[in-house]
């Protein structure tokens, strides 16, 4: 019997991780293969592969949206794919793995031969690795952003000026929470942690220090989120080069890891950030911030359509994370309007599908109507991935409809000039006082997008074949 083991993980370690694991299990079991899937979620790995599992496996599949340690798979036939591909088409992933998996021999990234057979696809692989490093950095950053943002939001319960010692609304607990969560606390660590995660993904633990320092410099000189991203890549690849170039005798090899490489990588990357990269990026950030602050209604409509479409198109995938990163650039500079639009676009797809399963029951199977019940909660929690099962089953009808729905929600959020000081939370974030500007208008925009999406889905979807 063919034995397959797999590892699934995504940048947030939430929905994609587990949905991809389930898809791989179903596809393997249809072929009567023996399968075990390790999920590397947000808290800790589950169903961890043992040494015996790996030893007995015929093929190892890694479906990941961020870097995965592959040391335990040396000598095994290994196939790597993006987690969203495994989620949407696990059957073809297993077929490709059986045909194209290559023996993993060392720390060099193994690419499937099917994707590296020509120059264009080789470039695609390189771009894929860049994206994976970036998503690893994002996965490092998200818990910092969420924890800091929520604590900051809680401090606003006492009032927006509750941390100001000169204000009549001053409260010491609020001030402490504001300090812990705000720009001088957790949110202030957002850029350094992002850069450290990117550098770690490229060069391992030895690159963390240089990444942290590059991100810290980017924050200090005003290069912000974009500067941290670039600094993380500079630190990571510089550290990787130093590892390859600096060869010491075995007897003193440890000195290189704890002294020579860290000092050189931190020093050189820090100087590059300070004198070469940082200032131009800081200038670009200022231009971007000025543009966002000066958006007129027509520009807001265009930005809203782009934001909503990107949030809905791949439901937590590369485009979704890209527009999230764009909004965090503005968020870090104190402009909270773009993120409100991003979150509106992320909330809407599952809600639109949930409402559609209620209004147009004959267009959905019994199983889809059951999924619709959970989609209410997922949508309200800003987990766009709740729309994926519907999109996988009927992509050419579902995806355009939810893109329109999210575009409506995001555009109205921008037109209403809604601002959100909490970088996650979905509809639940509106329950925290003072975190939103114009929260009722934000909810109204989401309701409009949800209704538009639900009705469109009802028109375009075919009557479902019901199973007993």
FENWOUR-V757651 format. One record per residue. N is the residue number from 1. RES is the residue in one letter. NEAR is the number of other ideal C-beta (glycine too) atoms within 8 Angstrom. Layout:
# FENWOUR-V757651
n;res;near
N;RES;NEAR
N;RES;NEAR
This chain:
# FENWOUR-V757651
n;res;near
1;X;5
2;X;9
3;X;11
4;X;17
5;X;15
6;X;15
7;X;15
8;X;18
9;X;14
10;X;17
11;X;11
12;X;10
13;X;11
14;X;11
15;X;13
16;X;17
17;X;15
18;X;11
19;X;12
20;X;16
21;X;12
22;X;8
23;X;12
24;X;19
25;X;10
26;X;9
27;X;12
28;X;12
29;X;9
30;X;7
31;X;8
32;X;5
33;X;11
34;X;8
35;X;12
36;X;10
37;X;12
38;X;13
39;X;13
40;X;10
41;X;12
42;X;6
43;X;4
44;X;4
45;X;8
46;X;7
47;X;8
48;X;6
49;X;10
50;X;6
51;X;6
52;X;6
53;X;10
54;X;13
55;X;6
56;X;6
57;X;11
58;X;6
59;X;15
60;X;16
61;X;17
62;X;12
63;X;17
64;X;14
65;X;12
66;X;13
67;X;9
68;X;9
69;X;5
70;X;11
71;X;6
72;X;8
73;X;10
74;X;9
75;X;6
76;X;11
77;X;10
78;X;14
79;X;15
80;X;11
81;X;13
82;X;9
83;X;15
84;X;13
85;X;10
86;X;17
87;X;13
88;X;11
89;X;7
90;X;13
91;X;8
92;X;7
93;X;16
94;X;15
95;X;8
96;X;12
97;X;13
98;X;9
99;X;7
100;X;10
101;X;12
102;X;11
103;X;7
104;X;13
105;X;6
106;X;5
107;X;4
108;X;5
109;X;5
110;X;9
111;X;10
112;X;13
113;X;8
114;X;8
115;X;10
116;X;10
117;X;6
118;X;6
119;X;5
120;X;6
121;X;10
122;X;11
123;X;8
124;X;9
125;X;11
126;X;8
127;X;8
128;X;9
129;X;9
130;X;9
131;X;9
132;X;13
133;X;15
134;X;11
135;X;13
136;X;15
137;X;17
138;X;15
139;X;13
140;X;13
141;X;12
142;X;11
143;X;8
144;X;13
145;X;14
146;X;10
147;X;10
148;X;17
149;X;15
150;X;13
151;X;13
152;X;15
153;X;15
154;X;10
155;X;15
156;X;15
157;X;10
158;X;9
159;X;11
160;X;6
161;X;8
162;X;16
163;X;10
164;X;8
165;X;5
166;X;4
167;X;9
168;X;3
169;X;10
170;X;13
171;X;9
172;X;6
173;X;7
174;X;15
175;X;13
176;X;8
177;X;12
178;X;12
179;X;10
180;X;10
181;X;17
182;X;14
183;X;5
184;X;5
185;X;12
186;X;13
187;X;14
188;X;10
189;X;10
190;X;16
191;X;15
192;X;15
193;X;14
194;X;17
195;X;19
196;X;15
197;X;16
198;X;18
199;X;19
200;X;16
201;X;12
202;X;12
203;X;12
204;X;5
205;X;5
206;X;12
207;X;16
208;X;10
209;X;10
210;X;17
211;X;19
212;X;13
213;X;13
214;X;18
215;X;17
216;X;10
217;X;14
218;X;19
219;X;13
220;X;6
221;X;12
222;X;8
223;X;18
224;X;15
225;X;12
226;X;11
227;X;19
228;X;18
229;X;14
230;X;12
231;X;18
232;X;19
233;X;13
234;X;13
235;X;19
236;X;18
237;X;10
238;X;13
239;X;17
240;X;11
241;X;8
242;X;11
243;X;10
244;X;6
245;X;6
246;X;9
247;X;3
248;X;9
249;X;5
250;X;5
251;X;4
252;X;8
253;X;9
254;X;6
255;X;9
256;X;11
257;X;9
258;X;6
259;X;8
260;X;9
261;X;13
262;X;12
263;X;8
264;X;9
265;X;16
266;X;11
267;X;8
268;X;9
269;X;16
270;X;12
271;X;9
272;X;11
273;X;17
274;X;9
275;X;7
276;X;7
277;X;12
278;X;14
279;X;9
280;X;7
281;X;14
282;X;13
283;X;8
284;X;9
285;X;15
286;X;9
287;X;8
288;X;10
289;X;11
290;X;8
291;X;8
292;X;11
293;X;7
294;X;6
295;X;9
296;X;6
297;X;6
298;X;6
299;X;8
300;X;12
301;X;11
302;X;8
303;X;13
304;X;16
305;X;11
306;X;9
307;X;18
308;X;21
309;X;11
310;X;12
311;X;17
312;X;17
313;X;11
314;X;8
315;X;13
316;X;14
317;X;11
318;X;8
319;X;10
320;X;15
321;X;12
322;X;9
323;X;14
324;X;10
325;X;12
326;X;9
327;X;13
328;X;13
329;X;13
330;X;15
331;X;12
332;X;11
333;X;9
334;X;5
335;X;11
336;X;12
337;X;12
338;X;15
339;X;13
340;X;14
341;X;18
342;X;14
343;X;14
344;X;19
345;X;17
346;X;13
347;X;15
348;X;21
349;X;17
350;X;15
351;X;15
352;X;20
353;X;18
354;X;13
355;X;12
356;X;17
357;X;14
358;X;8
359;X;9
360;X;12
361;X;8
362;X;6
363;X;11
364;X;12
365;X;9
366;X;7
367;X;7
368;X;13
369;X;11
370;X;8
371;X;11
372;X;14
373;X;8
374;X;9
375;X;16
376;X;11
377;X;8
378;X;12
379;X;19
380;X;11
381;X;10
382;X;12
383;X;12
384;X;15
385;X;12
386;X;14
387;X;17
388;X;14
389;X;9
390;X;12
391;X;13
392;X;8
393;X;8
394;X;8
395;X;9
396;X;6
397;X;11
398;X;15
399;X;11
400;X;9
401;X;13
402;X;18
403;X;12
404;X;11
405;X;19
406;X;20
407;X;16
408;X;15
409;X;18
410;X;20
411;X;15
412;X;15
413;X;16
414;X;17
415;X;10
416;X;11
417;X;8
418;X;17
419;X;11
420;X;14
421;X;11
422;X;12
423;X;9
424;X;12
425;X;13
426;X;13
427;X;11
428;X;8
429;X;14
430;X;10
431;X;4
432;X;13
433;X;5
434;X;10
435;X;12
436;X;13
437;X;8
438;X;10
439;X;10
440;X;6
441;X;11
442;X;16
443;X;10
444;X;10
445;X;17
446;X;15
447;X;8
448;X;11
449;X;19
450;X;14
451;X;10
452;X;12
453;X;21
454;X;15
455;X;10
456;X;11
457;X;17
458;X;11
459;X;6
460;X;8
461;X;13
462;X;5
463;X;5
464;X;10
465;X;5
466;X;6
467;X;6
468;X;2
